[in-house]
Amino acid sequence: MCGRFTLLSNEVDILSEFGLEHHIKNYTPRYNVAPGQNVLAIIHDGKEKRAGYMK
């Protein structure tokens, strides 16, 4: 099992779906996300939701 996936949503749709207010830094849709690469994640830090990259 390779664990690859795609993330093809545009930034506006992601911001709307998750109720985010701030631009997602360096976001581009990706066809072939592989294990070990940075992946867009939505977190709640106790005050607000925000998007960023995690490995």
C-alpha distance matrix in Angstrom:
0.0 3.8 5.9 8.7 11.6 15.3 18.4 21.3 24.0 27.2 28.7 31.6 29.3 27.3 30.7 32.1 29.3 29.1 32.9 32.6 35.8 34.9 33.4 29.8 30.4 28.6 26.5 25.2 22.8 19.6 17.5 14.5 13.9 11.5 10.9 14.3 16.3 19.0 18.3 21.2 22.0 24.9 26.7 30.1 32.2 34.8 36.9 34.9 31.4 30.3 27.4 26.1 23.1 21.1 18.5
3.8 0.0 3.8 5.7 9.2 12.7 15.9 18.8 21.7 24.7 26.1 29.2 27.3 25.3 28.5 30.3 27.8 27.6 31.2 30.6 33.6 32.4 30.7 27.0 27.3 25.3 23.4 22.0 19.8 16.4 14.5 11.2 10.5 7.9 7.7 11.3 13.0 15.9 15.5 18.5 19.8 23.1 25.1 28.6 30.6 33.5 35.4 33.2 29.7 28.2 25.1 23.5 20.3 18.5 15.9
5.9 3.8 0.0 3.8 6.6 10.4 13.1 16.3 18.8 21.9 23.1 26.1 24.1 21.9 25.1 26.8 24.2 23.8 27.5 27.0 30.1 29.0 27.5 23.9 24.5 22.9 20.8 19.7 17.5 14.4 13.1 10.2 8.6 6.8 6.3 10.1 11.3 13.6 12.5 15.3 16.3 19.4 21.5 25.0 27.1 29.9 31.8 29.5 26.0 24.6 21.6 20.3 17.4 15.6 13.5
8.7 5.7 3.8 0.0 3.8 7.2 10.3 13.2 16.1 19.0 20.5 23.6 21.8 19.9 23.2 25.1 22.8 22.8 26.3 25.7 28.5 27.3 25.4 21.8 22.3 20.4 18.1 16.6 14.2 10.9 9.4 6.4 5.4 4.7 6.5 10.1 10.1 12.3 11.1 13.8 15.6 18.8 21.4 25.0 27.2 30.2 31.7 29.1 25.5 23.7 20.5 19.1 16.3 15.3 13.5
11.6 9.2 6.6 3.8 0.0 3.8 6.9 9.8 12.5 15.7 17.4 20.2 18.3 16.6 20.1 21.7 19.4 19.7 23.3 22.8 25.8 24.8 22.9 19.5 20.5 18.8 16.0 14.4 11.5 8.8 7.3 5.9 5.3 7.0 9.1 12.3 11.3 12.5 10.3 12.1 13.9 16.7 19.7 23.3 25.8 28.7 29.9 27.0 23.3 21.7 18.4 17.7 15.4 15.1 14.3
15.3 12.7 10.4 7.2 3.8 0.0 3.8 6.1 9.2 12.2 14.3 17.1 15.3 14.1 17.6 19.2 17.3 18.1 21.5 20.9 23.6 22.6 20.5 17.3 18.5 16.6 13.4 11.4 8.1 5.9 4.6 5.4 5.8 9.0 11.8 14.3 12.3 12.8 10.4 11.2 13.6 16.1 19.5 23.0 25.7 28.6 29.3 26.1 22.4 20.6 17.2 16.8 15.0 15.6 15.5
18.4 15.9 13.1 10.3 6.9 3.8 0.0 3.8 6.0 8.8 10.6 13.4 11.8 10.4 13.9 15.6 14.1 14.9 18.0 17.3 19.9 19.0 16.8 13.8 15.4 13.8 10.4 8.8 5.6 5.2 6.3 8.0 7.5 11.1 13.5 15.2 12.7 12.1 9.1 8.8 11.2 13.4 17.0 20.3 23.0 25.9 26.2 22.9 19.2 17.3 14.0 14.0 12.9 14.3 15.0
21.3 18.8 16.3 13.2 9.8 6.1 3.8 0.0 3.8 6.5 9.3 11.8 10.3 10.1 13.6 14.9 13.9 15.5 18.2 17.7 19.9 19.1 16.7 14.3 16.0 14.3 10.6 8.3 4.6 5.8 6.6 9.7 10.4 14.2 16.9 18.6 15.8 15.1 12.4 11.5 14.1 15.6 19.4 22.5 25.2 28.0 27.9 24.4 20.7 18.9 15.7 16.2 15.6 17.5 18.5
24.0 21.7 18.8 16.1 12.5 9.2 6.0 3.8 0.0 3.8 6.5 8.3 6.5 6.7 10.2 11.1 10.4 12.3 14.8 14.5 16.7 16.4 14.3 12.4 14.9 14.0 10.2 8.9 6.3 8.8 10.3 13.2 13.3 17.0 19.3 20.7 17.8 16.4 13.3 11.3 13.3 13.9 17.7 20.4 23.3 25.8 25.3 21.7 18.1 16.6 13.9 15.2 15.5 17.8 19.5
27.2 24.7 21.9 19.0 15.7 12.2 8.8 6.5 3.8 0.0 3.8 5.6 5.5 6.5 8.9 10.3 10.9 12.7 14.3 13.5 14.9 14.3 11.8 10.6 13.0 12.3 8.7 7.7 6.5 10.1 12.3 15.4 15.5 19.2 21.6 22.5 19.2 17.4 14.7 12.3 14.4 14.7 18.4 20.8 23.4 25.9 25.0 21.2 18.0 16.2 13.6 15.0 15.8 18.7 20.8
28.7 26.1 23.1 20.5 17.4 14.3 10.6 9.3 6.5 3.8 0.0 3.8 5.5 5.1 6.2 8.6 9.9 10.8 11.9 10.3 11.4 10.5 8.0 7.2 10.0 10.2 7.1 7.8 8.2 11.8 14.7 17.3 16.6 20.1 22.0 22.4 19.0 16.5 14.0 11.0 12.7 12.6 16.0 18.1 20.5 23.0 21.8 18.1 15.0 13.0 10.7 12.3 13.9 17.1 19.7
31.6 29.2 26.1 23.6 20.2 17.1 13.4 11.8 8.3 5.6 3.8 0.0 3.8 5.5 5.2 6.2 8.6 10.2 10.4 9.6 10.3 10.5 8.9 9.5 12.7 13.5 10.7 11.4 11.6 15.2 17.8 20.6 20.0 23.6 25.4 25.9 22.7 20.1 17.4 14.1 15.2 14.2 17.3 18.8 21.3 23.4 21.7 17.9 15.3 14.0 12.6 15.0 17.0 20.2 23.0
29.3 27.3 24.1 21.8 18.3 15.3 11.8 10.3 6.5 5.5 5.5 3.8 0.0 3.8 5.5 5.1 6.0 8.6 9.8 10.1 11.9 12.8 11.7 11.5 14.9 15.5 12.2 12.5 11.5 14.7 16.7 19.5 19.0 22.5 24.3 25.3 22.4 20.1 16.9 13.8 14.5 13.4 16.7 18.3 21.3 23.2 22.0 18.2 15.2 14.5 13.0 15.6 17.4 20.0 22.6
27.3 25.3 21.9 19.9 16.6 14.1 10.4 10.1 6.7 6.5 5.1 5.5 3.8 0.0 3.8 5.4 5.2 6.2 8.2 7.9 10.5 10.9 10.1 9.2 12.7 13.7 10.4 11.5 10.8 13.6 16.0 18.2 17.0 20.3 21.6 22.4 19.6 17.0 13.8 10.4 10.7 9.6 13.0 14.9 17.9 20.0 19.1 15.4 12.1 11.1 9.5 12.1 13.9 16.5 19.2
30.7 28.5 25.1 23.2 20.1 17.6 13.9 13.6 10.2 8.9 6.2 5.2 5.5 3.8 0.0 3.8 5.7 5.6 5.7 4.7 6.8 7.8 7.8 8.2 12.0 13.9 11.4 13.3 13.5 16.6 19.3 21.5 20.0 23.2 24.3 24.6 21.8 18.8 15.8 12.1 12.0 10.0 12.7 13.8 16.4 18.3 16.8 13.0 10.2 9.4 8.9 12.1 14.7 17.6 20.8
32.1 30.3 26.8 25.1 21.7 19.2 15.6 14.9 11.1 10.3 8.6 6.2 5.1 5.4 3.8 0.0 3.8 5.6 5.2 6.6 8.5 10.7 11.2 12.0 15.7 17.5 14.8 16.1 15.7 18.9 21.2 23.5 22.4 25.6 26.8 27.5 24.8 22.0 18.8 15.2 14.8 12.4 14.9 15.5 18.5 19.7 18.1 14.4 12.0 12.3 12.2 15.6 18.2 20.7 23.8
29.3 27.8 24.2 22.8 19.4 17.3 14.1 13.9 10.4 10.9 9.9 8.6 6.0 5.2 5.7 3.8 0.0 3.8 5.8 7.9 11.0 13.0 13.5 13.3 17.1 18.6 15.5 16.6 15.6 18.1 20.0 22.1 20.8 23.8 24.8 25.8 23.5 21.0 17.4 14.1 13.2 10.9 13.5 14.4 17.8 19.0 18.1 14.6 11.7 12.4 12.1 15.4 17.6 19.5 22.4
29.1 27.6 23.8 22.8 19.7 18.1 14.9 15.5 12.3 12.7 10.8 10.2 8.6 6.2 5.6 5.6 3.8 0.0 3.8 5.6 9.2 11.1 12.4 12.0 15.7 17.7 15.1 16.9 16.4 18.8 21.0 22.6 20.7 23.4 23.8 24.4 22.3 19.4 16.1 12.6 10.9 7.9 10.0 10.6 14.0 15.2 14.5 11.0 7.9 9.0 9.4 12.9 15.4 17.2 20.3
32.9 31.2 27.5 26.3 23.3 21.5 18.0 18.2 14.8 14.3 11.9 10.4 9.8 8.2 5.7 5.2 5.8 3.8 0.0 3.8 6.6 9.5 11.6 12.4 16.1 18.6 16.5 18.7 18.7 21.5 24.0 25.7 23.9 26.7 27.1 27.4 25.1 22.0 18.9 15.2 13.6 10.3 11.6 11.2 14.0 14.8 13.1 9.6 7.6 9.1 10.6 14.3 17.4 19.5 22.9
32.6 30.6 27.0 25.7 22.8 20.9 17.3 17.7 14.5 13.5 10.3 9.6 10.1 7.9 4.7 6.6 7.9 5.6 3.8 0.0 3.8 5.9 8.1 9.1 12.6 15.5 13.8 16.5 17.2 20.0 22.9 24.6 22.6 25.3 25.8 25.6 23.1 19.7 17.0 13.3 12.0 9.0 10.3 10.4 12.6 14.1 12.2 8.4 6.3 6.4 7.8 11.4 14.8 17.3 20.9
35.8 33.6 30.1 28.5 25.8 23.6 19.9 19.9 16.7 14.9 11.4 10.3 11.9 10.5 6.8 8.5 11.0 9.2 6.6 3.8 0.0 3.8 6.9 9.3 12.3 15.6 14.6 17.5 18.9 21.9 25.1 26.9 25.0 27.8 28.4 27.9 25.2 21.6 19.4 15.7 14.8 12.1 13.1 12.7 14.1 15.5 12.8 9.4 8.5 8.1 9.7 13.0 16.5 19.4 23.1
34.9 32.4 29.0 27.3 24.8 22.6 19.0 19.1 16.4 14.3 10.5 10.5 12.8 10.9 7.8 10.7 13.0 11.1 9.5 5.9 3.8 0.0 3.8 6.4 8.9 12.3 12.0 15.3 17.2 20.2 23.6 25.2 23.3 26.0 26.6 25.8 22.9 19.3 17.5 14.0 13.7 11.8 12.9 13.3 14.2 16.3 13.9 10.6 9.5 7.5 8.2 10.7 14.2 17.4 21.0
33.4 30.7 27.5 25.4 22.9 20.5 16.8 16.7 14.3 11.8 8.0 8.9 11.7 10.1 7.8 11.2 13.5 12.4 11.6 8.1 6.9 3.8 0.0 3.8 6.1 9.0 8.8 11.9 14.2 17.3 20.8 22.6 21.0 23.9 24.9 24.1 20.9 17.5 15.9 12.6 13.4 12.4 14.4 15.6 16.6 19.2 17.2 13.9 12.1 9.3 8.5 10.1 13.0 16.6 19.9
29.8 27.0 23.9 21.8 19.5 17.3 13.8 14.3 12.4 10.6 7.2 9.5 11.5 9.2 8.2 12.0 13.3 12.0 12.4 9.1 9.3 6.4 3.8 0.0 3.8 6.4 5.7 9.2 11.6 14.2 17.8 19.2 17.4 20.1 21.1 20.3 17.1 13.7 12.2 9.0 10.3 10.2 12.6 14.6 15.8 18.9 17.6 14.3 11.8 8.5 6.2 7.0 9.5 13.1 16.3
30.4 27.3 24.5 22.3 20.5 18.5 15.4 16.0 14.9 13.0 10.0 12.7 14.9 12.7 12.0 15.7 17.1 15.7 16.1 12.6 12.3 8.9 6.1 3.8 0.0 3.8 5.6 9.3 12.4 14.5 18.3 19.3 17.4 19.9 20.9 19.5 16.1 12.8 12.3 10.0 11.9 12.6 14.6 16.8 17.3 20.6 19.5 16.6 14.4 10.8 8.4 7.4 9.1 12.8 15.6
28.6 25.3 22.9 20.4 18.8 16.6 13.8 14.3 14.0 12.3 10.2 13.5 15.5 13.7 13.9 17.5 18.6 17.7 18.6 15.5 15.6 12.3 9.0 6.4 3.8 0.0 3.8 6.5 10.1 11.8 15.6 16.6 15.1 17.7 19.1 17.9 14.2 11.5 11.5 10.0 12.9 14.5 16.9 19.6 20.4 23.8 23.0 20.0 17.5 13.9 10.9 9.3 9.5 13.1 15.1
26.5 23.4 20.8 18.1 16.0 13.4 10.4 10.6 10.2 8.7 7.1 10.7 12.2 10.4 11.4 14.8 15.5 15.1 16.5 13.8 14.6 12.0 8.8 5.7 5.6 3.8 0.0 3.8 6.8 9.1 12.9 14.4 13.1 16.2 17.9 17.4 13.7 11.2 10.0 8.1 11.2 12.7 15.7 18.6 20.1 23.4 22.7 19.4 16.4 13.2 9.8 9.1 9.3 12.8 14.9
25.2 22.0 19.7 16.6 14.4 11.4 8.8 8.3 8.9 7.7 7.8 11.4 12.5 11.5 13.3 16.1 16.6 16.9 18.7 16.5 17.5 15.3 11.9 9.2 9.3 6.5 3.8 0.0 3.8 6.3 9.9 11.9 11.6 15.0 17.4 17.4 13.7 12.1 10.9 9.8 13.3 15.2 18.5 21.6 23.4 26.6 26.1 22.7 19.5 16.5 13.0 12.3 11.9 14.9 16.3
22.8 19.8 17.5 14.2 11.5 8.1 5.6 4.6 6.3 6.5 8.2 11.6 11.5 10.8 13.5 15.7 15.6 16.4 18.7 17.2 18.9 17.2 14.2 11.6 12.4 10.1 6.8 3.8 0.0 3.8 6.9 9.6 9.8 13.5 16.3 17.1 13.8 12.7 10.8 10.0 13.3 15.2 18.9 22.1 24.3 27.4 27.1 23.7 20.2 17.6 14.2 13.9 13.1 15.6 16.7
19.6 16.4 14.4 10.9 8.8 5.9 5.2 5.8 8.8 10.1 11.8 15.2 14.7 13.6 16.6 18.9 18.1 18.8 21.5 20.0 21.9 20.2 17.3 14.2 14.5 11.8 9.1 6.3 3.8 0.0 3.8 5.8 6.4 10.1 13.3 14.4 11.3 11.2 9.7 10.3 13.8 16.4 19.9 23.4 25.6 28.8 29.0 25.7 22.1 19.6 15.9 14.9 13.2 14.9 15.2
17.5 14.5 13.1 9.4 7.3 4.6 6.3 6.6 10.3 12.3 14.7 17.8 16.7 16.0 19.3 21.2 20.0 21.0 24.0 22.9 25.1 23.6 20.8 17.8 18.3 15.6 12.9 9.9 6.9 3.8 0.0 3.8 6.4 9.7 13.3 15.2 12.7 13.6 12.1 13.2 16.3 19.0 22.5 26.1 28.4 31.6 31.9 28.7 25.0 22.7 19.1 18.3 16.3 17.5 17.1
14.5 11.2 10.2 6.4 5.9 5.4 8.0 9.7 13.2 15.4 17.3 20.6 19.5 18.2 21.5 23.5 22.1 22.6 25.7 24.6 26.9 25.2 22.6 19.2 19.3 16.6 14.4 11.9 9.6 5.8 3.8 0.0 3.8 6.2 10.0 12.1 10.1 11.9 11.1 13.2 16.2 19.4 22.5 26.2 28.4 31.6 32.4 29.4 25.7 23.4 19.7 18.3 15.8 16.1 15.0
13.9 10.5 8.6 5.4 5.3 5.8 7.5 10.4 13.3 15.5 16.6 20.0 19.0 17.0 20.0 22.4 20.8 20.7 23.9 22.6 25.0 23.3 21.0 17.4 17.4 15.1 13.1 11.6 9.8 6.4 6.4 3.8 0.0 3.8 7.0 8.9 6.9 8.5 7.6 10.2 13.0 16.5 19.3 23.1 25.1 28.4 29.3 26.5 23.0 20.6 17.0 15.3 12.5 12.5 11.3
11.5 7.9 6.8 4.7 7.0 9.0 11.1 14.2 17.0 19.2 20.1 23.6 22.5 20.3 23.2 25.6 23.8 23.4 26.7 25.3 27.8 26.0 23.9 20.1 19.9 17.7 16.2 15.0 13.5 10.1 9.7 6.2 3.8 0.0 3.8 6.3 5.9 8.8 9.0 12.4 14.7 18.3 20.7 24.5 26.2 29.5 30.9 28.4 24.9 22.6 19.2 17.1 13.8 12.8 10.5
10.9 7.7 6.3 6.5 9.1 11.8 13.5 16.9 19.3 21.6 22.0 25.4 24.3 21.6 24.3 26.8 24.8 23.8 27.1 25.8 28.4 26.6 24.9 21.1 20.9 19.1 17.9 17.4 16.3 13.3 13.3 10.0 7.0 3.8 0.0 3.8 5.6 8.5 9.1 12.7 14.2 17.9 19.7 23.4 24.8 28.0 29.8 27.7 24.4 22.3 19.2 16.9 13.4 11.4 8.5
14.3 11.3 10.1 10.1 12.3 14.3 15.2 18.6 20.7 22.5 22.4 25.9 25.3 22.4 24.6 27.5 25.8 24.4 27.4 25.6 27.9 25.8 24.1 20.3 19.5 17.9 17.4 17.4 17.1 14.4 15.2 12.1 8.9 6.3 3.8 0.0 3.8 6.7 8.8 12.5 14.1 17.8 19.2 22.8 23.7 27.1 28.8 26.9 23.9 21.5 18.4 15.6 11.9 9.6 6.2
16.3 13.0 11.3 10.1 11.3 12.3 12.7 15.8 17.8 19.2 19.0 22.7 22.4 19.6 21.8 24.8 23.5 22.3 25.1 23.1 25.2 22.9 20.9 17.1 16.1 14.2 13.7 13.7 13.8 11.3 12.7 10.1 6.9 5.9 5.6 3.8 0.0 3.8 6.2 9.9 12.2 16.0 17.9 21.6 22.6 26.2 27.4 25.2 22.1 19.4 16.0 13.1 9.4 8.3 5.9
19.0 15.9 13.6 12.3 12.5 12.8 12.1 15.1 16.4 17.4 16.5 20.1 20.1 17.0 18.8 22.0 21.0 19.4 22.0 19.7 21.6 19.3 17.5 13.7 12.8 11.5 11.2 12.1 12.7 11.2 13.6 11.9 8.5 8.8 8.5 6.7 3.8 0.0 3.8 6.9 9.2 12.9 14.7 18.3 19.2 22.9 23.9 21.7 18.7 15.7 12.4 9.3 5.6 5.2 4.5
18.3 15.5 12.5 11.1 10.3 10.4 9.1 12.4 13.3 14.7 14.0 17.4 16.9 13.8 15.8 18.8 17.4 16.1 18.9 17.0 19.4 17.5 15.9 12.2 12.3 11.5 10.0 10.9 10.8 9.7 12.1 11.1 7.6 9.0 9.1 8.8 6.2 3.8 0.0 3.8 6.3 10.0 12.4 16.2 17.7 21.2 22.2 19.6 16.3 13.7 10.3 8.1 5.2 5.4 6.2
21.2 18.5 15.3 13.8 12.1 11.2 8.8 11.5 11.3 12.3 11.0 14.1 13.8 10.4 12.1 15.2 14.1 12.6 15.2 13.3 15.7 14.0 12.6 9.0 10.0 10.0 8.1 9.8 10.0 10.3 13.2 13.2 10.2 12.4 12.7 12.5 9.9 6.9 3.8 0.0 3.8 7.0 9.9 13.6 15.4 18.8 19.3 16.5 13.0 10.4 6.8 5.6 4.5 6.5 8.9
22.0 19.8 16.3 15.6 13.9 13.6 11.2 14.1 13.3 14.4 12.7 15.2 14.5 10.7 12.0 14.8 13.2 10.9 13.6 12.0 14.8 13.7 13.4 10.3 11.9 12.9 11.2 13.3 13.3 13.8 16.3 16.2 13.0 14.7 14.2 14.1 12.2 9.2 6.3 3.8 0.0 3.8 6.4 10.1 12.2 15.4 16.3 13.7 10.3 8.4 5.7 5.6 5.7 6.4 9.5
24.9 23.1 19.4 18.8 16.7 16.1 13.4 15.6 13.9 14.7 12.6 14.2 13.4 9.6 10.0 12.4 10.9 7.9 10.3 9.0 12.1 11.8 12.4 10.2 12.6 14.5 12.7 15.2 15.2 16.4 19.0 19.4 16.5 18.3 17.9 17.8 16.0 12.9 10.0 7.0 3.8 0.0 3.8 7.0 9.8 12.6 13.2 10.3 6.7 5.7 4.5 6.6 8.5 9.6 12.9
26.7 25.1 21.5 21.4 19.7 19.5 17.0 19.4 17.7 18.4 16.0 17.3 16.7 13.0 12.7 14.9 13.5 10.0 11.6 10.3 13.1 12.9 14.4 12.6 14.6 16.9 15.7 18.5 18.9 19.9 22.5 22.5 19.3 20.7 19.7 19.2 17.9 14.7 12.4 9.9 6.4 3.8 0.0 3.8 6.2 9.1 10.3 8.3 5.5 5.6 6.4 8.0 10.1 10.4 13.7
30.1 28.6 25.0 25.0 23.3 23.0 20.3 22.5 20.4 20.8 18.1 18.8 18.3 14.9 13.8 15.5 14.4 10.6 11.2 10.4 12.7 13.3 15.6 14.6 16.8 19.6 18.6 21.6 22.1 23.4 26.1 26.2 23.1 24.5 23.4 22.8 21.6 18.3 16.2 13.6 10.1 7.0 3.8 0.0 3.8 5.6 6.9 5.5 4.2 6.3 8.9 11.0 13.5 13.8 17.1
32.2 30.6 27.1 27.2 25.8 25.7 23.0 25.2 23.3 23.4 20.5 21.3 21.3 17.9 16.4 18.5 17.8 14.0 14.0 12.6 14.1 14.2 16.6 15.8 17.3 20.4 20.1 23.4 24.3 25.6 28.4 28.4 25.1 26.2 24.8 23.7 22.6 19.2 17.7 15.4 12.2 9.8 6.2 3.8 0.0 3.8 5.5 5.9 6.5 7.6 10.4 11.7 14.2 14.4 17.7
34.8 33.5 29.9 30.2 28.7 28.6 25.9 28.0 25.8 25.9 23.0 23.4 23.2 20.0 18.3 19.7 19.0 15.2 14.8 14.1 15.5 16.3 19.2 18.9 20.6 23.8 23.4 26.6 27.4 28.8 31.6 31.6 28.4 29.5 28.0 27.1 26.2 22.9 21.2 18.8 15.4 12.6 9.1 5.6 3.8 0.0 3.8 6.1 8.1 10.4 13.6 15.4 17.9 18.0 21.2
36.9 35.4 31.8 31.7 29.9 29.3 26.2 27.9 25.3 25.0 21.8 21.7 22.0 19.1 16.8 18.1 18.1 14.5 13.1 12.2 12.8 13.9 17.2 17.6 19.5 23.0 22.7 26.1 27.1 29.0 31.9 32.4 29.3 30.9 29.8 28.8 27.4 23.9 22.2 19.3 16.3 13.2 10.3 6.9 5.5 3.8 0.0 3.8 7.2 9.6 13.3 15.5 18.6 19.4 22.9
34.9 33.2 29.5 29.1 27.0 26.1 22.9 24.4 21.7 21.2 18.1 17.9 18.2 15.4 13.0 14.4 14.6 11.0 9.6 8.4 9.4 10.6 13.9 14.3 16.6 20.0 19.4 22.7 23.7 25.7 28.7 29.4 26.5 28.4 27.7 26.9 25.2 21.7 19.6 16.5 13.7 10.3 8.3 5.5 5.9 6.1 3.8 0.0 3.8 6.4 10.2 12.9 16.3 17.6 21.2
31.4 29.7 26.0 25.5 23.3 22.4 19.2 20.7 18.1 18.0 15.0 15.3 15.2 12.1 10.2 12.0 11.7 7.9 7.6 6.3 8.5 9.5 12.1 11.8 14.4 17.5 16.4 19.5 20.2 22.1 25.0 25.7 23.0 24.9 24.4 23.9 22.1 18.7 16.3 13.0 10.3 6.7 5.5 4.2 6.5 8.1 7.2 3.8 0.0 3.8 7.1 10.2 13.4 14.8 18.5
30.3 28.2 24.6 23.7 21.7 20.6 17.3 18.9 16.6 16.2 13.0 14.0 14.5 11.1 9.4 12.3 12.4 9.0 9.1 6.4 8.1 7.5 9.3 8.5 10.8 13.9 13.2 16.5 17.6 19.6 22.7 23.4 20.6 22.6 22.3 21.5 19.4 15.7 13.7 10.4 8.4 5.7 5.6 6.3 7.6 10.4 9.6 6.4 3.8 0.0 3.8 6.8 10.3 12.3 16.1
27.4 25.1 21.6 20.5 18.4 17.2 14.0 15.7 13.9 13.6 10.7 12.6 13.0 9.5 8.9 12.2 12.1 9.4 10.6 7.8 9.7 8.2 8.5 6.2 8.4 10.9 9.8 13.0 14.2 15.9 19.1 19.7 17.0 19.2 19.2 18.4 16.0 12.4 10.3 6.8 5.7 4.5 6.4 8.9 10.4 13.6 13.3 10.2 7.1 3.8 0.0 3.8 7.1 9.7 13.4
26.1 23.5 20.3 19.1 17.7 16.8 14.0 16.2 15.2 15.0 12.3 15.0 15.6 12.1 12.1 15.6 15.4 12.9 14.3 11.4 13.0 10.7 10.1 7.0 7.4 9.3 9.1 12.3 13.9 14.9 18.3 18.3 15.3 17.1 16.9 15.6 13.1 9.3 8.1 5.6 5.6 6.6 8.0 11.0 11.7 15.4 15.5 12.9 10.2 6.8 3.8 0.0 3.8 6.8 10.4
23.1 20.3 17.4 16.3 15.4 15.0 12.9 15.6 15.5 15.8 13.9 17.0 17.4 13.9 14.7 18.2 17.6 15.4 17.4 14.8 16.5 14.2 13.0 9.5 9.1 9.5 9.3 11.9 13.1 13.2 16.3 15.8 12.5 13.8 13.4 11.9 9.4 5.6 5.2 4.5 5.7 8.5 10.1 13.5 14.2 17.9 18.6 16.3 13.4 10.3 7.1 3.8 0.0 3.8 6.9
21.1 18.5 15.6 15.3 15.1 15.6 14.3 17.5 17.8 18.7 17.1 20.2 20.0 16.5 17.6 20.7 19.5 17.2 19.5 17.3 19.4 17.4 16.6 13.1 12.8 13.1 12.8 14.9 15.6 14.9 17.5 16.1 12.5 12.8 11.4 9.6 8.3 5.2 5.4 6.5 6.4 9.6 10.4 13.8 14.4 18.0 19.4 17.6 14.8 12.3 9.7 6.8 3.8 0.0 3.8
18.5 15.9 13.5 13.5 14.3 15.5 15.0 18.5 19.5 20.8 19.7 23.0 22.6 19.2 20.8 23.8 22.4 20.3 22.9 20.9 23.1 21.0 19.9 16.3 15.6 15.1 14.9 16.3 16.7 15.2 17.1 15.0 11.3 10.5 8.5 6.2 5.9 4.5 6.2 8.9 9.5 12.9 13.7 17.1 17.7 21.2 22.9 21.2 18.5 16.1 13.4 10.4 6.9 3.8 0.0
